[in-house]
Amino acid sequence: MTATLSSQGYDQAAFDELLAGLDEPGWMTDRRRDAFQAFCDTPWPSSKDEEWMRTDIRLFKLDQFAKPADPASSPANPGLLTQGVDLGGHVQSVDGDLVSEELSDSLAAKGVLFGGMQRMIAEHGDKLRPAIERDIVCPKYDRFAMLNAAFWTCGAVLYVPKGVAIEEPLHALSVLGAEKSADLSRTLVVLEDGAEATLLAETASASPDAAGLHCGAIELIVGAGAKLRYVNLQNWNNKVWHFAHQKAVVGKQGQLQWTIGALGAKLAKVNQHVALEGSDAEAQVNGAMFTQGRQHLTYNTHQHHEAPYCRSDLLYKTALQDKSRTVWRGMIKVDKPAQRTDAYQRNDNLMLSEHSRADSIPGLEIEADDVRCTHGSTSGKVDESQIFYAMTRGYTRKEAVRMIVSGFFQQIFDRITIESVREALGEAIGQRVQDLSNQ
């Protein structure tokens, strides 16, 4: 797949060209201008920054990537998470351009909004503006957040009115197709009080060899008594640079189940934050990561308890093979008013080769005095006796390793309530497992 690239770089000329082609409210353009000025005034993060000292981006050159001038064609594969699922709607983008969107008439009649972000803002800007201006993801957190806030071109919006429960999952797919294409997208989910929905979001590369860039932002707003199940599968090929800021805020008695699958990317640096803003709110965060080759995946998670009687439960499991490396830095932050907090975080790592490496750094910052906050981390290798036992029962060595890896992730799979998602994630991981004797 080939396409002509637009203006190289992310300078004033490219920014002016972008604004000239957009049809959006003035307040959104003002936000872009503010973010672009900050982007111009801010250097890239360096290894001297605490958050970046284990993630080397010196080889990353932003000017090598751009949004293609001509939209690429839609991929034949609709995504891994849609198999066997009756969807209520879908949004799909390719190389930063919206290519299709759909929402069932029954959901539209209930006041549900779902579609590409640019159209949603153009048609429903007044309704979405309060949520956007909350800056759930700070647009000036670092230079990648500024880049996204200034240059984003696609993404999805889901807005569910008060008291409306959606049974059918909704699906959003972002695809990179052209060589050295850039995807700068945003996702905004707003569940008003008492609403309920499931959003399946995934990314994919149309080619296994095309280099690319994704710089994204995800904002989830769960109202009082609302319930959101959000699945985010990152399945880029291993030549994509992946940077993202993701944050959810949960209101009083709201519930969030957030599942992440991280399989692809050459280098990934993701900040995932959950803020429990209302009392008796609950968040369950599940992460399944599998790395191979020379992949480098860094995930910083933050569980922020701001109100009393809230619960958060985070479990990240990682399997590594070849010379890949992962970094997980987790933090539980409990504010002084957040009494009776119940928080837990855990990261388990399964090393499938002698040369893989996992850095696991849990942390606690607690200001309240009546809480229960615990954390844990483990790293270990595959037990050769388990492989030998399976082989004596007729399995090949590779089949035995796959079973052990599948069992390692089973605790994550058990938490996923959608059967098709469990199967898709398990199958995607299983296909990546190699014979340990080759490591």
C-alpha positions as CSV (number, residue, x, y, z in Angstrom):
1,M,0.0,0.0,0.0
2,T,1.5,3.3,-1.0
3,A,0.4,6.9,-0.6
4,T,1.9,10.4,-1.1
5,L,2.8,12.0,2.2
6,S,1.7,15.6,3.0
7,S,4.0,18.2,4.4
8,Q,6.8,16.6,6.2
9,G,7.4,17.6,9.8
10,Y,5.2,19.2,12.4
11,D,6.2,22.9,12.0
12,Q,4.1,26.1,11.6
13,A,3.5,25.4,7.9
14,A,2.2,21.9,8.6
15,F,0.0,23.2,11.4
16,D,-1.5,26.0,9.3
17,E,-2.2,23.4,6.5
18,L,-4.0,21.2,9.0
19,L,-6.2,24.1,10.3
20,A,-7.1,25.2,6.8
21,G,-8.6,21.8,6.1
22,L,-10.6,21.4,9.3
23,D,-14.2,22.3,10.0
24,E,-14.5,22.7,13.7
25,P,-15.6,25.2,16.3
26,G,-13.4,28.2,17.1
27,W,-12.9,27.0,20.7
28,M,-11.4,23.7,19.5
29,T,-9.1,25.6,17.1
30,D,-8.0,27.8,20.0
31,R,-7.1,24.7,22.0
32,R,-5.0,23.4,19.1
33,R,-3.2,26.7,18.8
34,D,-2.4,26.7,22.6
35,A,-1.1,23.2,22.4
36,F,1.0,23.9,19.3
37,Q,2.7,26.8,21.0
38,A,3.5,24.7,24.0
39,F,4.8,21.9,21.6
40,C,7.1,24.5,20.0
41,D,8.4,25.7,23.3
42,T,9.0,22.3,24.9
43,P,11.9,19.8,24.4
44,W,11.5,16.1,24.1
45,P,11.8,14.1,27.3
46,S,15.3,12.8,28.1
47,S,16.8,10.0,30.1
48,K,17.3,12.5,32.9
49,D,13.6,12.6,33.5
50,E,12.5,10.0,36.1
51,E,9.7,8.8,34.0
52,W,11.9,8.3,30.9
53,M,15.1,7.0,32.3
54,R,14.3,3.4,31.3
55,T,12.9,4.3,27.9
56,D,15.4,5.5,25.2
57,I,13.8,7.5,22.4
58,R,17.0,8.9,20.9
59,L,16.3,7.0,17.7
60,F,12.8,8.4,17.3
61,K,12.6,11.0,14.6
62,L,9.2,12.7,14.4
63,D,9.9,14.2,10.9
64,Q,10.1,10.7,9.4
65,F,6.3,10.3,9.9
66,A,3.3,12.1,8.5
67,K,-0.4,11.6,7.7
68,P,-0.7,10.5,4.1
69,A,-2.3,13.0,1.7
70,D,-4.5,10.3,0.2
71,P,-6.6,8.1,2.4
72,A,-5.6,4.4,2.3
73,S,-8.2,1.8,1.6
74,S,-9.9,-0.1,4.4
75,P,-8.3,-3.3,5.5
76,A,-10.0,-6.6,4.8
77,N,-9.7,-7.6,8.4
78,P,-12.3,-5.9,10.6
79,G,-10.3,-6.6,13.7
80,L,-9.7,-9.3,16.3
81,L,-12.3,-8.3,18.8
82,T,-15.3,-8.4,16.5
83,Q,-15.4,-12.1,15.9
84,G,-18.8,-13.5,16.9
85,V,-20.0,-10.3,18.4
86,D,-23.2,-8.5,17.6
87,L,-22.1,-4.8,17.5
88,G,-24.3,-1.8,18.2
89,G,-22.0,0.3,16.0
90,H,-18.5,0.8,14.8
91,V,-15.9,3.5,13.9
92,Q,-12.9,2.8,11.7
93,S,-10.0,4.9,10.7
94,V,-7.0,4.3,8.4
95,D,-3.8,6.4,8.5
96,G,-5.5,9.1,10.5
97,D,-8.6,9.4,8.3
98,L,-12.1,8.2,9.2
99,V,-13.2,5.6,6.6
100,S,-16.5,4.3,8.1
101,E,-18.8,4.8,11.0
102,E,-22.2,3.3,12.0
103,L,-24.6,3.3,14.9
104,S,-27.8,1.3,15.1
105,D,-31.0,3.2,14.8
106,S,-32.3,1.9,18.1
107,L,-29.3,3.4,20.0
108,A,-29.5,6.6,18.1
109,A,-33.1,6.9,19.1
110,K,-32.1,6.7,22.8
111,G,-29.8,9.7,22.3
112,V,-26.5,7.7,22.1
113,L,-23.8,9.5,20.1
114,F,-21.1,7.4,18.5
115,G,-18.8,8.2,15.6
116,G,-15.7,9.9,14.4
117,M,-14.4,12.6,16.6
118,Q,-14.2,15.4,14.1
119,R,-17.9,14.9,12.9
120,M,-19.0,14.5,16.5
121,I,-17.4,17.8,17.5
122,A,-18.7,19.6,14.4
123,E,-22.3,18.4,15.0
124,H,-22.5,18.1,18.8
125,G,-19.7,20.5,19.9
126,D,-21.9,22.3,22.5
127,K,-22.8,18.9,24.2
128,L,-19.2,17.6,24.2
129,R,-17.4,20.8,25.0
130,P,-17.7,20.6,28.8
131,A,-16.2,17.1,28.8
132,I,-13.4,18.1,26.4
133,E,-12.6,21.2,28.5
134,R,-12.1,19.1,31.6
135,D,-8.8,18.1,30.2
136,I,-8.9,14.6,31.6
137,V,-5.6,14.0,29.8
138,C,-3.6,17.1,30.4
139,P,-2.8,18.5,26.9
140,K,0.5,19.9,28.2
141,Y,1.7,16.9,30.2
142,D,4.7,16.4,27.9
143,R,5.6,17.0,24.3
144,F,3.8,13.9,23.1
145,A,0.5,15.1,24.7
146,M,1.1,18.5,23.1
147,L,1.7,16.9,19.7
148,N,-1.6,15.0,20.0
149,A,-3.6,18.0,21.2
150,A,-2.4,20.2,18.4
151,F,-2.4,17.7,15.4
152,W,-5.0,15.0,16.1
153,T,-7.1,14.2,13.1
154,C,-9.3,11.2,14.0
155,G,-10.6,9.1,16.9
156,A,-13.9,8.1,18.3
157,V,-16.6,9.6,20.6
158,L,-19.1,7.6,22.6
159,Y,-21.7,9.6,24.6
160,V,-24.4,7.7,26.5
161,P,-27.2,9.8,28.1
162,K,-28.3,9.5,31.7
163,G,-29.8,6.1,32.6
164,V,-29.3,4.5,29.2
165,A,-27.9,1.0,29.2
166,I,-26.4,-0.4,26.0
167,E,-26.3,-4.2,25.7
168,E,-24.4,-4.5,22.4
169,P,-20.7,-3.7,22.4
170,L,-19.4,-0.9,20.3
171,H,-16.2,-1.2,18.3
172,A,-13.5,1.2,17.2
173,L,-10.5,0.2,15.0
174,S,-7.5,2.3,14.1
175,V,-5.3,1.0,11.3
176,L,-1.9,2.1,10.0
177,G,-1.4,1.2,6.3
178,A,1.1,3.4,4.5
179,E,4.9,3.3,5.1
180,K,5.9,5.9,7.7
181,S,2.3,6.9,8.3
182,A,1.2,8.7,11.5
183,D,-2.0,8.1,13.5
184,L,-2.7,11.0,15.9
185,S,-6.1,10.1,17.4
186,R,-8.2,10.8,20.4
187,T,-10.9,8.8,22.1
188,L,-13.6,10.3,24.4
189,V,-16.1,8.3,26.3
190,V,-18.8,10.0,28.4
191,L,-21.2,7.9,30.4
192,E,-23.7,10.1,32.2
193,D,-25.1,9.1,35.6
194,G,-26.5,5.6,35.6
195,A,-25.5,4.8,32.0
196,E,-23.9,1.5,31.0
197,A,-21.8,0.6,27.9
198,T,-19.1,-1.6,26.5
199,L,-16.5,-0.3,24.0
200,L,-14.0,-2.5,22.2
201,A,-11.1,-0.5,20.8
202,E,-8.2,-1.9,18.9
203,T,-5.3,-0.9,16.7
204,A,-3.7,-2.9,13.9
205,S,-1.2,-2.6,11.0
206,A,-2.2,-3.4,7.5
207,S,1.3,-4.5,6.7
208,P,3.8,-6.4,8.9
209,D,6.7,-4.4,7.6
210,A,5.5,-0.8,7.4
211,A,7.0,1.6,10.0
212,G,4.6,4.0,11.6
213,L,3.8,6.3,14.5
214,H,0.9,6.4,16.9
215,C,0.5,9.3,19.3
216,G,-2.8,9.0,21.1
217,A,-5.0,10.1,23.9
218,I,-7.9,8.3,25.6
219,E,-10.3,10.0,28.0
220,L,-13.0,8.1,29.9
221,I,-15.6,9.8,32.0
222,V,-17.8,7.4,34.1
223,G,-20.7,9.3,35.8
224,A,-22.3,8.5,39.2
225,G,-23.7,5.0,39.2
226,A,-22.5,4.4,35.6
227,K,-20.8,1.3,34.4
228,L,-18.2,1.1,31.6
229,R,-16.3,-1.9,30.3
230,Y,-13.5,-0.7,28.1
231,V,-11.2,-3.1,26.2
232,N,-8.1,-1.6,24.5
233,L,-6.0,-4.0,22.3
234,Q,-2.7,-2.6,21.0
235,N,-1.8,-4.8,18.1
236,W,0.5,-2.7,15.9
237,N,3.3,-4.4,14.0
238,N,6.8,-4.3,15.5
239,K,7.9,-1.3,13.6
240,V,5.5,1.2,15.1
241,W,6.4,3.8,17.7
242,H,3.5,4.0,20.1
243,F,3.0,6.9,22.6
244,A,-0.2,7.4,24.5
245,H,-1.8,9.1,27.5
246,Q,-4.9,7.4,28.9
247,K,-7.0,8.5,31.8
248,A,-10.4,7.6,33.3
249,V,-12.3,9.4,36.0
250,V,-15.0,7.5,37.9
251,G,-17.9,9.2,39.8
252,K,-19.8,8.2,42.9
253,Q,-20.7,4.5,42.9
254,G,-19.5,4.3,39.3
255,Q,-17.8,1.1,38.0
256,L,-15.0,0.8,35.5
257,Q,-13.5,-2.4,34.1
258,W,-10.5,-1.5,31.9
259,T,-8.6,-4.3,30.1
260,I,-5.5,-3.6,28.1
261,G,-3.8,-6.0,25.7
262,A,-0.3,-4.9,24.6
263,L,1.2,-7.1,21.9
264,G,2.8,-4.9,19.2
265,A,4.9,-1.8,18.7
266,K,8.7,-1.3,18.3
267,L,8.7,0.9,21.4
268,A,5.6,1.8,23.5
269,K,5.4,4.4,26.2
270,V,1.9,4.6,27.8
271,N,0.6,6.4,30.8
272,Q,-2.6,4.9,32.1
273,H,-4.3,6.7,35.0
274,V,-7.5,6.0,36.9
275,A,-9.0,8.6,39.2
276,L,-11.7,7.6,41.6
277,E,-13.4,11.0,42.2
278,G,-16.7,10.0,43.8
279,S,-17.2,7.9,47.0
280,D,-17.8,4.2,46.7
281,A,-16.4,4.1,43.2
282,E,-14.7,1.0,41.8
283,A,-12.1,0.3,39.1
284,Q,-10.7,-3.0,37.9
285,V,-7.7,-2.7,35.6
286,N,-6.4,-5.7,33.7
287,G,-3.2,-5.8,31.6
288,A,-1.9,-8.6,29.4
289,M,1.4,-7.9,27.6
290,F,3.4,-10.2,25.4
291,T,6.7,-9.1,23.8
292,Q,9.2,-10.6,21.4
293,G,12.2,-9.7,19.2
294,R,13.6,-6.4,20.5
295,Q,10.3,-4.8,21.5
296,H,10.4,-2.3,24.4
297,L,7.1,-1.6,26.1
298,T,6.8,0.8,29.1
299,Y,3.5,1.2,31.0
300,N,3.1,3.7,33.8
301,T,-0.1,3.0,35.8
302,H,-1.6,5.3,38.4
303,Q,-4.5,4.5,40.7
304,H,-5.6,7.8,42.3
305,H,-8.0,7.6,45.2
306,E,-9.6,11.0,45.8
307,A,-12.8,10.1,47.7
308,P,-13.6,7.7,50.6
309,Y,-14.8,4.0,50.3
310,C,-13.4,3.5,46.9
311,R,-11.8,0.3,45.5
312,S,-9.2,-0.3,42.8
313,D,-7.7,-3.6,41.7
314,L,-4.9,-3.6,39.1
315,L,-3.3,-6.8,37.7
316,Y,-0.7,-6.7,34.9
317,K,0.8,-9.9,33.6
318,T,3.7,-9.9,31.1
319,A,5.4,-12.7,29.2
320,L,8.6,-11.9,27.4
321,Q,10.7,-13.8,24.8
322,D,13.8,-13.2,22.7
323,K,15.6,-9.9,23.7
324,S,12.5,-7.9,24.5
325,R,12.1,-5.7,27.5
326,T,9.2,-4.3,29.5
327,V,9.0,-1.6,32.2
328,W,6.0,-1.3,34.5
329,R,5.9,1.5,37.0
330,G,2.8,1.4,39.2
331,M,1.6,3.9,41.8
332,I,-1.3,4.0,44.2
333,K,-2.0,7.5,45.4
334,V,-4.4,8.0,48.3
335,D,-5.5,11.6,49.1
336,K,-6.2,12.6,52.7
337,P,-10.0,12.6,52.3
338,A,-10.0,9.1,50.8
339,Q,-10.5,7.1,54.0
340,R,-11.5,3.5,53.9
341,T,-9.7,3.0,50.6
342,D,-9.1,-0.6,49.4
343,A,-6.4,-0.6,46.7
344,Y,-4.3,-3.4,45.2
345,Q,-1.7,-3.6,42.4
346,R,0.3,-6.5,41.1
347,N,2.6,-7.2,38.2
348,D,3.8,-10.7,37.3
349,N,6.4,-11.4,34.6
350,L,7.2,-14.7,32.9
351,M,10.6,-14.8,31.3
352,L,10.7,-17.1,28.3
353,S,14.3,-16.4,27.3
354,E,17.7,-15.8,28.9
355,H,18.0,-12.3,27.3
356,S,14.6,-10.8,28.0
357,R,14.3,-8.2,30.8
358,A,11.4,-6.9,32.9
359,D,11.6,-3.9,35.2
360,S,8.8,-3.9,37.8
361,I,8.5,-0.9,40.1
362,P,5.4,-0.7,42.3
363,G,4.8,2.3,44.6
364,L,2.5,3.7,47.3
365,E,1.8,7.3,48.3
366,I,-0.7,7.4,51.1
367,E,-1.9,10.5,53.0
368,A,-5.0,8.9,54.6
369,D,-4.7,6.9,57.8
370,D,-7.5,4.3,57.5
371,V,-6.8,2.4,54.3
372,R,-5.8,-1.0,53.0
373,C,-3.3,-0.7,50.2
374,T,-1.1,-3.6,49.0
375,H,1.1,-4.3,46.1
376,G,3.2,-7.2,44.7
377,S,5.5,-8.1,41.9
378,T,7.0,-11.4,40.7
379,S,9.4,-12.4,37.9
380,G,10.3,-16.0,37.0
381,K,11.2,-18.4,34.3
382,V,9.2,-21.4,32.8
383,D,9.7,-24.5,34.9
384,E,11.4,-27.1,32.6
385,S,9.8,-29.9,34.7
386,Q,6.3,-28.6,33.6
387,I,7.4,-28.8,29.9
388,F,8.8,-32.3,30.4
389,Y,5.6,-33.5,32.1
390,A,3.4,-32.1,29.2
391,M,5.7,-33.7,26.6
392,T,5.4,-37.1,28.3
393,R,1.6,-36.7,27.7
394,G,2.1,-36.4,24.0
395,Y,2.4,-32.6,23.5
396,T,5.2,-31.1,21.4
397,R,7.6,-28.8,23.2
398,K,6.0,-25.7,21.5
399,E,2.5,-26.9,22.5
400,A,3.6,-27.4,26.1
401,V,5.1,-23.9,26.2
402,R,1.8,-22.4,24.8
403,M,-0.2,-24.2,27.5
404,I,2.1,-22.8,30.2
405,V,1.9,-19.3,28.8
406,S,-1.9,-19.6,28.4
407,G,-2.2,-20.7,32.1
408,F,0.0,-17.8,33.1
409,F,-2.5,-15.4,31.6
410,Q,-5.6,-17.3,32.7
411,Q,-6.1,-15.0,35.7
412,I,-6.5,-12.1,33.3
413,F,-8.7,-14.0,30.9
414,D,-11.0,-15.0,33.8
415,R,-11.6,-11.3,34.6
416,I,-12.8,-10.5,31.0
417,T,-16.5,-11.0,30.9
418,I,-16.8,-11.0,27.1
419,E,-16.1,-14.5,25.8
420,S,-15.0,-13.5,22.3
421,V,-12.5,-11.0,23.7
422,R,-11.0,-13.7,26.0
423,E,-10.7,-16.0,23.0
424,A,-9.2,-13.4,20.7
425,L,-6.6,-12.2,23.2
426,G,-5.6,-15.8,24.0
427,E,-5.3,-16.7,20.3
428,A,-3.2,-13.6,19.5
429,I,-0.8,-14.4,22.3
430,G,-0.7,-18.1,21.5
431,Q,0.4,-17.4,17.9
432,R,3.4,-15.4,19.1
433,V,4.8,-18.1,21.4
434,Q,8.0,-19.7,20.1
435,D,9.8,-22.9,21.1
436,L,11.8,-22.2,24.2
437,S,14.7,-24.2,22.8
438,N,15.1,-21.4,20.2
439,Q,15.5,-18.6,22.7
